[in-house]
Amino acid sequence: MKYDMSLHGKSLTNESICNQIYSDLEPHLEEEKIELDFSNVSILTTTCIKGLFLKIANKIPSSVFFQKFVFENVDEDLRIIISHGLEDIYN
């Protein structure tokens, strides 16, 4: 499955948006791969990342998460934010 992370806006900054993204992804968590396309995302907060992926972490272990999820078209600034958010959840 390929998911456009900008489906609910180019700025992923609040809990409401994270909840919408989670609702979109949750039915697909059993799929082998989930590709998250960040090509149109311009702003991302660690709060949003944690809000989204903490819910996913409650459903799948880290070993599965890092094999299942593919982060595509992520610029360097967003990659740092994603890394920090995931470190807090999975460490």
C-alpha positions as CSV (number, residue, x, y, z in Angstrom):
1,M,0.0,0.0,0.0
2,K,1.2,3.5,-0.8
3,Y,-0.1,6.4,1.3
4,D,0.2,10.1,0.5
5,M,1.1,11.7,3.9
6,S,-0.2,15.0,2.6
7,L,-3.7,13.7,2.0
8,H,-4.9,15.8,5.0
9,G,-2.6,18.8,4.4
10,K,1.0,19.7,3.8
11,S,1.4,20.6,7.5
12,L,1.2,17.7,9.8
13,T,1.2,19.5,13.1
14,N,-1.7,18.5,15.3
15,E,-3.5,15.6,16.9
16,S,-6.5,15.8,14.6
17,I,-4.5,15.3,11.5
18,C,-2.6,12.4,13.1
19,N,-5.9,10.8,14.1
20,Q,-7.1,11.1,10.5
21,I,-3.9,9.5,9.1
22,Y,-4.1,6.7,11.7
23,S,-7.7,6.0,10.7
24,D,-6.6,5.8,7.1
25,L,-3.7,3.4,7.9
26,E,-5.2,1.2,10.6
27,P,-7.2,-1.0,8.2
28,H,-3.9,-1.8,6.3
29,L,-1.7,-2.7,9.2
30,E,-1.8,-6.4,8.3
31,E,-0.4,-5.7,4.8
32,E,3.2,-6.7,4.2
33,K,4.5,-3.2,3.3
34,I,3.1,0.3,3.8
35,E,4.9,3.1,1.9
36,L,4.5,6.5,3.4
37,D,5.1,9.2,0.7
38,F,6.2,12.5,2.3
39,S,6.9,14.3,-1.1
40,N,4.2,17.0,-0.5
41,V,4.7,17.4,3.3
42,S,6.4,20.7,4.2
43,I,5.9,20.8,8.0
44,L,6.0,18.0,10.5
45,T,6.1,18.0,14.3
46,T,7.4,15.3,16.6
47,T,4.1,15.6,18.4
48,C,2.3,14.5,15.3
49,I,4.7,11.7,14.6
50,K,4.5,10.4,18.2
51,G,0.7,10.7,18.1
52,L,0.4,8.6,15.0
53,F,3.1,6.0,15.5
54,L,2.4,5.5,19.2
55,K,-1.0,4.1,18.2
56,I,0.7,1.9,15.7
57,A,3.3,0.8,18.2
58,N,0.5,-0.5,20.4
59,K,-0.5,-2.8,17.6
60,I,2.8,-4.0,16.2
61,P,6.3,-4.5,17.7
62,S,9.3,-2.5,16.5
63,S,10.8,-5.5,14.6
64,V,7.7,-5.6,12.4
65,F,7.3,-1.9,12.2
66,F,10.7,-1.3,10.7
67,Q,10.2,-4.0,8.1
68,K,6.7,-3.0,7.2
69,F,6.9,0.8,7.0
70,V,8.9,2.5,4.2
71,F,9.4,6.2,4.4
72,E,9.7,7.8,0.9
73,N,10.6,11.2,-0.4
74,V,11.5,12.5,3.0
75,D,13.8,15.6,3.0
76,E,16.6,15.8,5.6
77,D,14.7,18.1,8.0
78,L,11.7,15.8,8.1
79,R,13.9,12.7,8.4
80,I,15.4,14.1,11.6
81,I,12.0,14.8,13.1
82,I,10.7,11.3,12.2
83,S,13.9,9.7,13.7
84,H,13.5,11.6,17.0
85,G,9.8,10.8,17.2
86,L,10.4,7.1,16.5
87,E,13.3,6.9,18.9
88,D,11.1,8.1,21.7
89,I,8.5,5.4,20.9
90,Y,10.6,2.4,20.1
91,N,13.5,2.8,22.6
